[in-house]
Amino acid sequence: MKFNKKQRVGIITLIIVILFIQIVILNLDFLKNNSITEDRKIQLEYYNSLIDSLKETSVKKEIKYFKFNPNKLSYNSWSFFGLNFSQLYSLDSFRSKNEFSSKQQVKQILKLNDSIYDIIDSLMYFPKVYTSKGYSKKQKITYTNFNPNEYVKSDWMKFGFSDKQSEIIFNYIKVRGGVKSKGELKDIFVINDDKYKELEPFVKIPEINNDIIIEDITLNSASVEDFKTIKGLGDVYSKIIVDFRTNLGGFKYYYQLKETNVVDSTVYELIKNKFPLKKDFEVTKLNINSASLEELESHPYIGWRLANSIVDFRTNFRDFNSLEELRNIEVISDAYFDKIKLYLTLE
């Protein structure tokens, strides 16, 4: 087949164009393949570095413990040892007014379990106190036999307790009306186990024989000092009983002792065994037609509401003609009326 000149030029041009297109396509494929390789390489490097960092963070770091003074250690550091919110609250309450003096005291106040205490036991220390004359020496204490119920604040300070600790001990014993056994001193949180072991041999609390009945002292004549001889009663509770008896007008029955709210079943039996209650005892009665508002409302069985109603009735209407008329001014149950009428009169 023969081609003319024009056709030959066209064929050659077409071949050149086809070759050019082939070269361009090959170069594009090459560039494309190289670009994917670079992207993959960058991605692999990124994920490898991420995996390495995760491996590092997944390795548990070794905990480094340190020695510390429990009176100075920060709350964040206490949290480091695993203390919960309740324990941190106890720590704050104690350190706001006191200082730890022993490891056992730390365990007792913070209620540390054995696993935590075993860790920090060897780490706690209590530094010596430095004074202008050098490091202070531990106070030398000479113990003698003593009755804790007779000791005042200054006496406890002689045993090495601080001013605040001595005040806590004194107030604790006073509020309880005295301790009945040496073991009760363990309940005072400022007396740790070590200190109790030092004190225990010297604690002497006189035994009181509560089985002896004193015939000339009855339930209605016993004084505060007489009630204090009962094991379980002290100054405070004995005075409450006597004040209640005075405001009441005297005890008619033993069960009225429990209405003082300071006599438990054990003390109740001891009082019954020691102080007789004479059946012919006459209680003091209030005249509801003449007693003042203050006298009426101070009676344990009357109170302000009924006292005010009584005074209003006789002021705005007339005097009472019978005790039964009390039911006309207040809703009173039969049991309550029977109880209060023993202490009321119209004359």
Backbone torsions as a table, in degrees:
resi	resn	phi	psi	omega
1	MET	NA	131.8	-178.6
2	LYS	-107.5	141.5	178.6
3	PHE	-117.3	144.4	176.2
4	ASN	-77.8	177.4	-174.3
5	LYS	-63.0	-42.7	-178.1
6	LYS	-63.1	-39.8	-179.6
7	GLN	-67.6	-40.7	-180.0
8	ARG	-61.7	-42.9	179.1
9	VAL	-61.6	-39.0	-179.5
10	GLY	-66.5	-41.8	-179.5
11	ILE	-64.3	-44.4	-179.1
12	ILE	-62.7	-39.6	179.8
13	THR	-63.9	-41.5	-179.9
14	LEU	-63.3	-41.3	179.5
15	ILE	-63.4	-40.8	179.6
16	ILE	-63.2	-41.8	179.9
17	VAL	-63.5	-42.7	-179.8
18	ILE	-62.7	-43.2	179.2
19	LEU	-63.2	-39.7	179.5
20	PHE	-62.2	-43.8	-179.6
21	ILE	-63.6	-40.8	179.2
22	GLN	-61.3	-43.0	-179.8
23	ILE	-63.5	-43.8	179.8
24	VAL	-61.6	-43.9	-179.2
25	ILE	-62.8	-42.5	179.4
26	LEU	-63.0	-41.4	179.1
27	ASN	-66.8	-38.4	178.3
28	LEU	-63.7	-42.3	178.2
29	ASP	-62.8	-39.1	-179.9
30	PHE	-64.6	-46.0	180.0
31	LEU	-64.6	-39.2	-179.8
32	LYS	-64.2	-44.9	179.5
33	ASN	-63.6	-39.6	178.3
34	ASN	-65.4	-38.3	-179.5
35	SER	-64.9	-42.7	178.8
36	ILE	-63.6	-39.7	-179.4
37	THR	-63.5	-42.2	-180.0
38	GLU	-66.0	-42.7	178.8
39	ASP	-60.9	-44.4	-179.6
40	ARG	-63.9	-38.2	180.0
41	LYS	-63.3	-43.4	179.0
42	ILE	-64.4	-42.4	179.4
43	GLN	-62.9	-42.8	179.4
44	LEU	-62.3	-42.2	178.7
45	GLU	-62.9	-40.1	-179.5
46	TYR	-65.0	-48.1	-177.9
47	TYR	-68.5	-33.9	176.5
48	ASN	-63.7	-42.7	179.4
49	SER	-66.9	-36.4	178.6
50	LEU	-65.5	-42.7	178.7
51	ILE	-62.5	-42.3	179.3
52	ASP	-61.6	-40.6	-179.4
53	SER	-68.0	-37.1	177.6
54	LEU	-65.9	-37.1	177.3
55	LYS	-62.8	-39.8	-179.5
56	GLU	-65.9	-43.7	-178.4
57	THR	-72.5	-25.0	-179.8
58	SER	-76.6	-16.3	177.8
59	VAL	-80.0	120.5	-177.5
60	LYS	-66.2	125.6	179.5
61	LYS	-73.8	143.8	-180.0
62	GLU	-71.9	127.5	179.8
63	ILE	-79.3	129.5	179.6
64	LYS	-105.9	112.6	178.9
65	TYR	-85.2	164.1	-174.0
66	PHE	-147.3	152.4	176.4
67	LYS	-75.0	146.2	-176.7
68	PHE	-153.4	156.9	174.1
69	ASN	-94.8	114.9	-175.8
70	PRO	-60.9	-16.6	178.1
71	ASN	-85.2	-11.6	-177.1
72	LYS	-119.5	-14.8	-175.6
73	LEU	-63.3	134.1	-177.7
74	SER	-69.6	161.3	-179.2
75	TYR	-66.9	-35.2	177.3
76	ASN	-62.7	-38.5	179.3
77	SER	-69.9	-35.6	175.6
78	TRP	-63.1	-37.8	177.9
79	SER	-61.9	-31.8	178.7
80	PHE	-59.0	-31.4	179.7
81	PHE	-84.2	0.3	174.7
82	GLY	98.7	14.9	179.2
83	LEU	-71.6	139.4	178.4
84	ASN	-89.3	-179.8	-176.4
85	PHE	-61.7	-42.1	-178.3
86	SER	-62.4	-40.5	179.6
87	GLN	-69.0	-37.9	177.7
88	LEU	-65.9	-34.4	177.2
89	TYR	-66.0	-42.5	177.8
90	SER	-63.2	-38.3	178.5
91	LEU	-62.2	-46.1	-178.5
92	ASP	-65.5	-42.6	-179.1
93	SER	-63.0	-40.6	-177.7
94	PHE	-72.9	-47.8	-174.3
95	ARG	-71.8	-16.1	177.9
96	SER	-68.9	-21.1	-177.6
97	LYS	-129.0	-14.2	-174.1
98	ASN	-137.7	176.5	172.8
99	GLU	-130.1	144.2	175.7
100	PHE	-68.2	140.9	179.3
101	SER	-118.3	-8.2	179.6
102	SER	-156.8	162.0	178.5
103	LYS	-66.3	-38.9	180.0
104	GLN	-63.8	-33.7	178.2
105	GLN	-66.8	-39.1	176.7
106	VAL	-59.8	-46.0	-179.5
107	LYS	-62.6	-41.0	-177.3
108	GLN	-69.5	-46.8	-176.8
109	ILE	-67.4	-43.3	-176.0
110	LEU	-87.8	-5.4	-179.2
111	LYS	53.0	52.9	-179.1
112	LEU	-76.3	136.0	174.0
113	ASN	-77.1	167.2	-173.5
114	ASP	-63.2	-35.4	-177.1
115	SER	-64.4	-41.4	178.5
116	ILE	-73.3	-42.9	-177.2
117	TYR	-63.9	-37.6	179.4
118	ASP	-60.6	-32.2	-179.7
119	ILE	-72.9	-45.5	-172.0
120	ILE	-92.4	-8.2	-178.0
121	ASP	-53.9	-48.5	-176.9
122	SER	-80.8	-7.1	-176.8
123	LEU	-95.7	-22.4	-178.4
124	MET	-76.7	142.8	174.1
125	TYR	-146.5	155.9	-179.8
126	PHE	-122.5	106.1	-175.4
127	PRO	-66.6	151.2	175.2
128	LYS	-69.1	151.3	179.1
129	VAL	-88.4	125.3	-178.7
130	TYR	-94.7	130.4	177.0
131	THR	-118.5	176.7	-179.9
132	SER	-64.2	-19.3	-179.8
133	LYS	-99.1	8.6	-179.5
134	GLY	111.4	-168.2	-179.9
135	TYR	-70.6	131.6	-178.0
136	SER	-73.0	144.8	178.4
137	LYS	-93.6	153.2	178.9
138	LYS	-62.4	133.3	-178.3
139	GLN	-61.2	130.8	177.6
140	LYS	-83.8	123.9	-175.5
141	ILE	-113.3	130.1	175.6
142	THR	-106.1	114.5	-177.9
143	TYR	-91.1	142.4	172.5
144	THR	-134.5	162.9	179.6
145	ASN	-60.6	138.2	-177.6
146	PHE	-152.4	155.4	174.3
147	ASN	-103.8	111.5	-176.0
148	PRO	-59.5	-22.8	-179.4
149	ASN	-74.1	-13.2	-179.6
150	GLU	-104.3	-3.0	-176.1
151	TYR	-87.2	138.6	175.3
152	VAL	-102.2	179.5	-174.8
153	LYS	-54.8	-45.2	-176.9
154	SER	-65.2	-29.5	178.3
155	ASP	-67.3	-40.2	179.7
156	TRP	-68.4	-31.8	178.4
157	MET	-64.9	-27.8	177.6
158	LYS	-67.8	-17.7	178.0
159	PHE	-89.0	6.5	176.9
160	GLY	97.3	1.7	177.8
161	PHE	-79.1	148.7	178.2
162	SER	-72.1	171.4	179.2
163	ASP	-57.6	-45.5	-178.5
164	LYS	-68.7	-43.6	179.9
165	GLN	-61.8	-41.2	-179.9
166	SER	-64.3	-37.0	178.3
167	GLU	-66.1	-40.1	179.0
168	ILE	-63.6	-44.6	-179.7
169	ILE	-63.3	-46.9	-178.3
170	PHE	-61.5	-46.3	-178.7
171	ASN	-66.8	-36.9	179.0
172	TYR	-60.3	-47.7	-178.6
173	ILE	-67.9	-37.3	-178.6
174	LYS	-65.8	-46.2	-178.7
175	VAL	-63.6	-37.2	-179.6
176	ARG	-76.4	-8.1	-176.7
177	GLY	76.3	24.7	179.8
178	GLY	99.8	153.8	175.2
179	VAL	-93.4	143.3	-175.6
180	LYS	-97.4	-17.0	178.1
181	SER	-146.5	155.9	-177.7
182	LYS	-63.3	-28.7	-179.4
183	GLY	-63.0	-23.5	179.8
184	GLU	-66.6	-19.5	178.1
185	LEU	-65.7	-23.0	178.6
186	LYS	-65.5	-23.7	-178.5
187	ASP	-75.6	-11.5	179.2
188	ILE	-84.5	112.0	-167.2
189	PHE	-65.0	-20.1	-180.0
190	VAL	-81.5	-8.0	175.4
191	ILE	-100.2	100.4	-178.9
192	ASN	-78.4	175.9	-175.3
193	ASP	-60.8	-40.7	-178.6
194	ASP	-65.2	-42.2	-179.3
195	LYS	-68.4	-37.1	179.4
196	TYR	-63.7	-39.1	179.1
197	LYS	-62.7	-32.3	177.5
198	GLU	-71.8	-40.0	-175.3
199	LEU	-79.2	-35.9	-168.4
200	GLU	-49.9	-44.1	-178.5
201	PRO	-65.1	-18.1	-174.1
202	PHE	-104.1	-5.1	-179.4
203	VAL	-77.0	121.5	-179.5
204	LYS	-128.7	107.1	178.8
205	ILE	-109.6	116.3	-177.5
206	PRO	-57.0	136.8	175.7
207	GLU	-79.7	138.4	179.9
208	ILE	-113.6	126.3	178.5
209	ASN	-84.0	104.7	-177.3
210	ASN	-89.3	3.0	-177.0
211	ASP	-90.2	-10.2	-177.2
212	ILE	-84.5	120.8	178.3
213	ILE	-87.6	126.0	177.9
214	ILE	-95.2	106.1	-171.0
215	GLU	-62.9	-36.6	-174.8
216	ASP	-85.1	-0.6	176.0
217	ILE	-117.5	117.1	-177.8
218	THR	-105.6	176.1	179.1
219	LEU	-60.4	-31.1	-177.2
220	ASN	-95.0	-1.4	177.7
221	SER	-118.2	-11.0	-178.6
222	ALA	-61.6	136.5	179.4
223	SER	-91.2	177.5	176.2
224	VAL	-58.3	-43.2	179.6
225	GLU	-63.8	-35.7	178.1
226	ASP	-66.2	-44.6	179.3
227	PHE	-65.5	-30.0	-179.9
228	LYS	-65.2	-18.7	178.0
229	THR	-75.4	-9.6	177.5
230	ILE	-80.6	128.6	178.9
231	LYS	-66.8	117.1	-177.3
232	GLY	116.0	-7.7	176.8
233	LEU	-119.2	142.6	175.6
234	GLY	-127.2	-159.4	-179.0
235	ASP	-58.1	-49.3	-172.9
236	VAL	-65.6	-53.5	-176.6
237	TYR	-66.3	-36.9	179.6
238	SER	-63.5	-40.5	179.3
239	LYS	-67.8	-36.7	178.4
240	ILE	-61.4	-42.4	180.0
241	ILE	-63.6	-46.1	-178.5
242	VAL	-65.6	-41.8	178.6
243	ASP	-64.1	-40.4	178.5
244	PHE	-62.8	-44.9	179.8
245	ARG	-60.9	-41.0	179.7
246	THR	-64.1	-48.1	-179.9
247	ASN	-66.6	-31.2	-179.6
248	LEU	-72.8	-37.8	-175.0
249	GLY	106.2	12.6	179.3
250	GLY	109.3	151.8	178.8
251	PHE	-83.5	129.9	174.9
252	LYS	-98.7	-27.6	-179.8
253	TYR	-137.9	152.5	179.2
254	TYR	-63.8	-35.4	-175.0
255	TYR	-60.4	-19.8	180.0
256	GLN	-66.2	-18.8	176.3
257	LEU	-59.4	-37.2	-177.2
258	LYS	-70.0	-18.0	178.2
259	GLU	-73.6	-8.3	176.0
260	THR	-77.1	-17.2	-179.1
261	ASN	66.8	15.6	176.9
262	VAL	-124.7	5.4	-177.4
263	VAL	-115.7	112.3	176.3
264	ASP	-87.0	-178.9	-174.3
265	SER	-63.4	-35.0	-179.2
266	THR	-68.4	-49.2	179.5
267	VAL	-64.0	-36.9	179.2
268	TYR	-57.0	-45.9	-179.8
269	GLU	-67.8	-37.0	179.1
270	LEU	-64.6	-41.5	179.0
271	ILE	-65.1	-43.5	179.5
272	LYS	-60.0	-38.4	-178.0
273	ASN	-74.6	-21.7	-173.9
274	LYS	-102.0	-41.2	-175.5
275	PHE	-112.4	112.5	179.6
276	PRO	-70.8	154.0	176.7
277	LEU	-116.7	109.5	-176.8
278	LYS	-73.5	132.2	-176.7
279	LYS	-67.3	-27.5	-177.6
280	ASP	-90.6	11.5	179.8
281	PHE	-67.1	132.3	179.1
282	GLU	-100.7	120.0	179.9
283	VAL	-74.1	158.9	176.3
284	THR	-82.3	128.3	-175.9
285	LYS	-108.4	150.4	177.9
286	LEU	-98.9	134.0	175.6
287	ASN	-85.3	110.4	-175.0
288	ILE	-71.7	-9.3	177.1
289	ASN	-92.2	-11.0	-177.3
290	SER	-133.5	-18.6	-178.7
291	ALA	-63.9	142.5	179.6
292	SER	-74.1	166.2	178.1
293	LEU	-58.9	-41.6	-178.9
294	GLU	-64.4	-41.5	179.3
295	GLU	-65.5	-40.9	-178.4
296	LEU	-68.8	-47.1	-175.5
297	GLU	-73.2	-17.8	177.7
298	SER	-79.0	-12.0	178.4
299	HIS	-73.2	130.6	-176.5
300	PRO	-57.3	-26.6	-176.7
301	TYR	-94.9	-6.5	-175.8
302	ILE	-105.5	-64.6	180.0
303	GLY	79.8	176.2	-172.2
304	TRP	-67.7	-42.7	-173.3
305	ARG	-62.4	-52.4	-179.1
306	LEU	-67.8	-38.4	178.7
307	ALA	-60.3	-42.9	-179.9
308	ASN	-65.5	-37.8	179.3
309	SER	-67.4	-38.0	179.0
310	ILE	-63.2	-47.1	-178.8
311	VAL	-65.9	-40.9	178.8
312	ASP	-62.4	-40.8	-178.2
313	PHE	-63.0	-50.8	-175.9
314	ARG	-74.8	-22.2	178.9
315	THR	-79.5	-43.2	-173.7
316	ASN	-96.9	-11.1	-177.9
317	PHE	-127.8	-78.6	180.0
318	ARG	-169.5	176.3	174.8
319	ASP	-71.9	159.7	177.9
320	PHE	-75.7	137.7	176.2
321	ASN	-94.9	-19.7	177.8
322	SER	-156.1	157.8	177.6
323	LEU	-67.0	-27.5	180.0
324	GLU	-60.3	-25.2	-179.3
325	GLU	-65.7	-13.8	175.2
326	LEU	-60.1	-29.4	-179.9
327	ARG	-69.6	-16.8	179.8
328	ASN	-80.6	-19.1	-177.3
329	ILE	-107.9	-18.1	178.6
330	GLU	-143.3	148.9	174.3
331	VAL	-79.0	111.3	-174.6
332	ILE	-125.1	127.3	178.6
333	SER	-72.6	161.6	179.7
334	ASP	-61.3	-42.7	-178.3
335	ALA	-63.7	-42.2	-179.7
336	TYR	-67.6	-41.9	-179.7
337	PHE	-63.6	-41.9	179.1
338	ASP	-62.2	-31.6	-178.1
339	LYS	-75.6	-45.6	-174.3
340	ILE	-79.0	-25.8	-175.5
341	LYS	-67.9	-18.1	176.2
342	LEU	-64.1	-23.5	-174.2
343	TYR	-112.1	12.4	-177.8
344	LEU	-122.4	152.3	177.2
345	THR	-150.0	164.6	176.9
346	LEU	-103.9	-2.7	-174.7
347	GLU	-115.1	NA	NA
